[in-house]
Amino acid sequence: MANGGPDVRTPEEEPAVPDEDVYASAEESLEYRGSSFMPTAYDNLDIAPDSEYYPDRGGEEGGYRLLDLPRAPKLSQIVGPSAIMLGASLGSGETLFWPVLVAQHGWALYWAFFFGVLTQFFINTEIQRWTLATGESVFRAFERIHRFWPAFFLLLGFVSLGWPGWAASAAKVAAIGFEAEELTITLPFVELVTWRLFGILLMVLVWATYHLGPVMYNVVERIQIILVSVGGLLAVALFVAVGSAQELTNVPAGIVSIGTIPPGSDIAVFLGGLAYAGAGGYLNLAQSLWVREKGYGMGRYQGRIKNPVIGDEPEPLHRDGFTFRPTKKNLLRWRGWWRLAQLEHFLTFVVGLLVVATLMMAIAAQYAYGTADDGVVMWASVIVPQVGPLGGVLIFATLFFALLTTEYAIVESFVRNSADIVYELHGRDAGWSLPRIFWILLTVFILWGIAILSYPIEIDQPFGLLVIAAAMSGVMMWPYTALLLVLNTARLPEHTQPGWFRVMTLWWASAFFGYFSVLLIGRWLSGIAGFEPFATAANVLDSGTGGYLLFGAFAVVELLVIAVSVHEKRRKNDTVEGAEESAWYLR
């Protein structure tokens, strides 16, 4: 319709939709094997009116362009974004934080890992929702609420990921494995121990791989799938070689020990473990950009970031995204896409994490129970001497691939997120090129990591960098989980909104990360900063006066978020005829 109206009939009035109008053919599905982009005559498309049928533009001028949803492809062809996310997780929580926590405190903490992974499944798929429905990034969505939020997450993202802790740890593992940890190499203007030089070479290697193809996402996806596959197979081989199967009998008891936090637990490490029961923090937000690059849903109409050095013509990334009329055909296509997005993330991310991390925890529990060591030191100094030559080789190989995979994903996600934020907040209006912003930030971020590794500061135990990054990632997850809930209920129409079950999981997720963030902030203020009244206690009642204020502010925010989401769900109920056509399990 020329006026962009809904043109919707009730399911009884509309004829049945054949499967070929909902699901892509085998040939069309193959277009998603790398990533898929479908150009449009953007300026000639109808603009969606302000209506309950379409996303709320947040008072901004312009509007979403109306197009049909692409047909949903086969699951096997869209695997990729969650593989990158899995790679981001392997070298953080799954090989360092959680094996250390279980080795130090036993399986009683396993419940937090289990629920952390499931919680992040819901958070990550909600991060995808806006992009699937509109083709816009989550940062553009946050900007529609207020420009403060993308800038805020950019700052926290740098604080949490701006330190090359994973590259340093991977390099440390390689140096120990080759018995070259104490060797010193003299270069012009600087003298470096071997592991620092290894770390620099890894950073250079990551930068170089981005120049292997014109679409940078495709390069990252393929390399990450290889690294994740190798790292996962090495972890399974290690588990079999060292014989830790009997430890798995403790897993069920660990799952049901909900709420147990052993005395003396380092709350920063624990919160970091919660954030890294998955990728965590700023990394999770990249899920929106990866699914857009892959071509999920309405993201297929947005351009991909091309490498400006290779010289390919850039693809357009439109400021105002797309939306679809809620016809029966589009509602069925939405259900197909939402099913695919959840299955891809669950089968790749959740299953992969639970398997690999649990195997590594079992090894740590058997060979390092009660250890006081952290991260790489625990594996290299406590476990390796006990497992023989083959076990030792497998440990060093597993850790190296896991940490390299994570460093690669961290560089990718930090640069991609930050480039999108800079472009949306300033670069687009200034006439800057998004691919050029991406390439410059990539180069600067790599040089920054090299400078940190080259400068003679005390990072002989890189695990300390990871603790800082992990704790900040956990703190960051509280505000953006709350924002996601408000965004996806208040700004999306009924047929693309989360269902009540998912709304309640985000209540849980926000409260989960908010509680532990307040606990950590209070302990930082009372301990490091010396503001004793702000001391916080796990039971809340033993907190100081300032601690009560922190918990009170947390409670007010949570109640406000719950109230807004309930109001918006009720307000939009029964506003779109046939919205139930879009529903799929865990809508």
VENZIQUI-V856596 format. One record per residue. RES is the residue in one letter. PHI is phi in radians with two decimals (NA if undefined). Layout:
[[RES;PHI] [RES;PHI]]
This chain:
[[M;NA] [A;-1.15] [N;-1.50] [G;1.32] [G;-1.17] [P;-1.18] [D;0.89] [V;-2.01] [R;-2.04] [T;-1.17] [P;-0.95] [E;-1.20] [E;-1.44] [E;-1.59] [P;-1.18] [A;-1.06] [V;-1.78] [P;-1.21] [D;-1.00] [E;-1.20] [D;-1.52] [V;-1.89] [Y;-1.94] [A;-1.21] [S;-1.21] [A;-1.05] [E;-1.17] [E;-1.17] [S;-1.07] [L;-1.10] [E;-1.12] [Y;-1.60] [R;-1.05] [G;-1.67] [S;-2.51] [S;-2.24] [F;-2.31] [M;-2.06] [P;-1.10] [T;-2.37] [A;-1.48] [Y;-0.95] [D;-1.21] [N;-1.67] [L;-1.41] [D;-1.11] [I;-1.74] [A;-1.15] [P;-1.29] [D;-1.23] [S;-2.76] [E;-1.17] [Y;-1.39] [Y;-2.31] [P;-1.06] [D;-1.33] [R;-1.41] [G;1.27] [G;1.41] [E;-1.42] [E;-1.31] [G;1.50] [G;2.93] [Y;-1.30] [R;-1.50] [L;-1.60] [L;-2.57] [D;-1.26] [L;-1.07] [P;-1.08] [R;-1.19] [A;-1.35] [P;-1.45] [K;-1.32] [L;-1.00] [S;-1.08] [Q;-1.60] [I;-1.93] [V;-1.16] [G;2.90] [P;-0.99] [S;-1.33] [A;-1.18] [I;-1.12] [M;-1.10] [L;-1.08] [G;-1.07] [A;-1.13] [S;-1.58] [L;-1.08] [G;-1.58] [S;-1.88] [G;-1.17] [E;-1.44] [T;-2.02] [L;-2.05] [F;-1.10] [W;-1.28] [P;-1.02] [V;-1.13] [L;-1.08] [V;-1.22] [A;-1.13] [Q;-1.38] [H;-2.13] [G;1.48] [W;-1.31] [A;-1.09] [L;-1.60] [Y;-1.08] [W;-0.98] [A;-1.18] [F;-1.13] [F;-1.04] [F;-1.25] [G;-1.12] [V;-1.12] [L;-1.12] [T;-1.09] [Q;-1.22] [F;-1.03] [F;-1.23] [I;-1.08] [N;-1.14] [T;-1.26] [E;-1.22] [I;-1.09] [Q;-1.26] [R;-0.97] [W;-1.06] [T;-1.19] [L;-1.04] [A;-1.44] [T;-2.25] [G;1.40] [E;-1.53] [S;-1.33] [V;-1.12] [F;-1.25] [R;-1.12] [A;-1.13] [F;-1.08] [E;-1.10] [R;-1.13] [I;-1.36] [H;-2.97] [R;-1.10] [F;-1.05] [W;-1.15] [P;-1.05] [A;-1.12] [F;-1.07] [F;-1.26] [L;-1.10] [L;-1.11] [L;-1.13] [G;-1.09] [F;-1.21] [V;-1.07] [S;-1.48] [L;-2.08] [G;-1.38] [W;-2.07] [P;-1.35] [G;-1.13] [W;-1.33] [A;-1.10] [A;-1.12] [S;-1.20] [A;-1.06] [A;-1.14] [K;-1.08] [V;-1.05] [A;-1.09] [A;-1.13] [I;-1.15] [G;-1.07] [F;-1.64] [E;0.95] [A;-2.16] [E;-1.08] [E;-1.68] [L;-1.19] [T;-2.08] [I;-2.05] [T;-1.68] [L;-2.09] [P;-0.97] [F;1.29] [V;-2.71] [E;-2.10] [L;-2.13] [V;-1.26] [T;-1.01] [W;-1.15] [R;-1.16] [L;-1.13] [F;-0.99] [G;-1.07] [I;-1.11] [L;-1.11] [L;-1.13] [M;-1.10] [V;-1.12] [L;-1.08] [V;-1.04] [W;-1.04] [A;-1.15] [T;-1.13] [Y;-1.15] [H;-1.80] [L;-1.54] [G;-2.84] [P;-1.26] [V;-1.70] [M;-1.16] [Y;-1.06] [N;-1.06] [V;-1.10] [V;-1.08] [E;-1.04] [R;-1.16] [I;-1.16] [Q;-1.15] [I;-1.08] [I;-1.14] [L;-1.11] [V;-1.11] [S;-1.10] [V;-1.12] [G;-1.08] [G;-1.13] [L;-1.13] [L;-1.12] [A;-1.11] [V;-1.12] [A;-1.07] [L;-1.09] [F;-1.04] [V;-1.17] [A;-1.14] [V;-1.65] [G;1.13] [S;-1.89] [A;-1.05] [Q;-1.10] [E;-1.18] [L;-1.16] [T;-1.16] [N;-1.50] [V;-1.10] [P;-0.99] [A;-1.14] [G;-1.17] [I;-1.17] [V;-1.51] [S;-1.47] [I;-1.10] [G;1.62] [T;-1.30] [I;-2.23] [P;-1.00] [P;-1.01] [G;1.46] [S;-1.13] [D;-1.32] [I;-1.12] [A;-1.17] [V;-1.17] [F;-1.15] [L;-1.12] [G;-1.07] [G;-1.11] [L;-1.10] [A;-1.13] [Y;-1.68] [A;-1.38] [G;2.38] [A;-1.39] [G;1.57] [G;0.95] [Y;-1.05] [L;-1.07] [N;-1.03] [L;-1.14] [A;-1.19] [Q;-0.98] [S;-1.07] [L;-1.29] [W;-1.15] [V;-1.25] [R;-1.18] [E;-1.08] [K;-1.21] [G;1.79] [Y;-1.17] [G;0.90] [M;-1.23] [G;-1.11] [R;-1.18] [Y;-1.54] [Q;-1.73] [G;-1.28] [R;-1.68] [I;-1.46] [K;-1.60] [N;-1.33] [P;-1.21] [V;-1.26] [I;-1.25] [G;1.75] [D;-1.17] [E;-1.14] [P;-1.19] [E;-1.76] [P;-1.24] [L;-2.10] [H;-1.45] [R;-1.11] [D;-1.72] [G;-1.37] [F;-2.20] [T;-2.60] [F;-2.26] [R;-1.15] [P;-1.40] [T;-1.33] [K;-1.04] [K;-1.05] [N;-1.19] [L;-1.13] [L;-1.20] [R;-1.14] [W;-1.07] [R;-1.04] [G;-1.11] [W;-1.16] [W;-1.15] [R;-1.07] [L;-1.09] [A;-1.06] [Q;-1.22] [L;-1.13] [E;-1.04] [H;-1.29] [F;-1.19] [L;-1.21] [T;-1.54] [F;-1.39] [V;-1.17] [V;-1.10] [G;-1.04] [L;-1.14] [L;-1.06] [V;-1.23] [V;-1.13] [A;-1.13] [T;-1.14] [L;-1.10] [M;-1.19] [M;-1.12] [A;-1.09] [I;-1.11] [A;-1.12] [A;-1.14] [Q;-1.32] [Y;-1.83] [A;-2.37] [Y;-1.05] [G;1.47] [T;-1.12] [A;-1.85] [D;-1.47] [D;-2.02] [G;0.81] [V;-1.04] [V;-1.06] [M;-1.03] [W;-1.14] [A;-1.32] [S;-1.73] [V;-1.81] [I;-1.53] [V;-0.93] [P;-1.07] [Q;-1.67] [V;-1.93] [G;1.39] [P;-1.04] [L;-1.12] [G;-1.05] [G;-1.10] [V;-1.07] [L;-1.14] [I;-1.11] [F;-1.11] [A;-1.17] [T;-1.09] [L;-1.09] [F;-1.09] [F;-1.15] [A;-1.12] [L;-1.22] [L;-1.13] [T;-1.06] [T;-1.17] [E;-1.07] [Y;-1.06] [A;-1.17] [I;-1.19] [V;-1.02] [E;-1.05] [S;-1.22] [F;-1.07] [V;-1.17] [R;-1.14] [N;-1.05] [S;-1.15] [A;-1.09] [D;-1.13] [I;-1.13] [V;-1.06] [Y;-1.15] [E;-1.22] [L;-1.37] [H;-2.52] [G;-1.07] [R;-1.07] [D;-1.17] [A;-1.47] [G;1.44] [W;-1.35] [S;-1.63] [L;-1.07] [P;-1.01] [R;-1.23] [I;-1.03] [F;-1.04] [W;-1.14] [I;-1.14] [L;-1.11] [L;-1.02] [T;-1.14] [V;-1.13] [F;-1.13] [I;-1.14] [L;-1.11] [W;-1.08] [G;-1.09] [I;-1.11] [A;-1.11] [I;-1.08] [L;-1.26] [S;-1.46] [Y;-1.27] [P;-1.32] [I;-1.69] [E;-1.36] [I;-2.33] [D;-1.11] [Q;-2.02] [P;-1.06] [F;-1.02] [G;-1.08] [L;-1.11] [L;-1.21] [V;-1.10] [I;-1.06] [A;-1.08] [A;-1.17] [A;-1.09] [M;-1.13] [S;-1.12] [G;-1.12] [V;-1.10] [M;-1.14] [M;-1.24] [W;-1.14] [P;-1.14] [Y;-1.35] [T;-1.18] [A;-1.11] [L;-1.11] [L;-1.03] [L;-1.11] [V;-1.14] [L;-1.04] [N;-1.35] [T;-1.69] [A;-1.47] [R;-1.85] [L;-1.70] [P;-1.25] [E;-0.93] [H;-1.30] [T;-1.99] [Q;-1.14] [P;-1.19] [G;-1.32] [W;-1.06] [F;-1.06] [R;-1.21] [V;-1.01] [M;-1.19] [T;-1.16] [L;-1.30] [W;-1.02] [W;-1.07] [A;-1.09] [S;-1.12] [A;-1.16] [F;-1.03] [F;-1.33] [G;-1.14] [Y;-1.05] [F;-1.24] [S;-1.16] [V;-1.09] [L;-1.04] [L;-1.22] [I;-1.05] [G;-1.08] [R;-1.23] [W;-1.13] [L;-1.10] [S;-1.37] [G;-1.61] [I;-1.23] [A;-1.48] [G;1.42] [F;-1.58] [E;-0.97] [P;-1.05] [F;-1.58] [A;-1.02] [T;-2.07] [A;-2.14] [A;-1.03] [N;-1.53] [V;1.22] [L;-1.10] [D;-1.57] [S;-1.33] [G;-1.37] [T;-1.04] [G;-1.13] [G;-1.09] [Y;-1.08] [L;-1.11] [L;-1.11] [F;-1.15] [G;-1.12] [A;-1.09] [F;-1.03] [A;-1.11] [V;-1.09] [V;-1.06] [E;-1.09] [L;-1.13] [L;-1.14] [V;-1.09] [I;-1.09] [A;-1.08] [V;-1.11] [S;-1.14] [V;-1.13] [H;-1.04] [E;-1.21] [K;-1.10] [R;-1.21] [R;-1.10] [K;-1.66] [N;-1.11] [D;1.11] [T;-1.63] [V;-2.12] [E;-1.10] [G;1.36] [A;-1.03] [E;-1.12] [E;-1.09] [S;-1.51] [A;-1.32] [W;-2.40] [Y;-0.85] [L;1.00] [R;-0.96]]
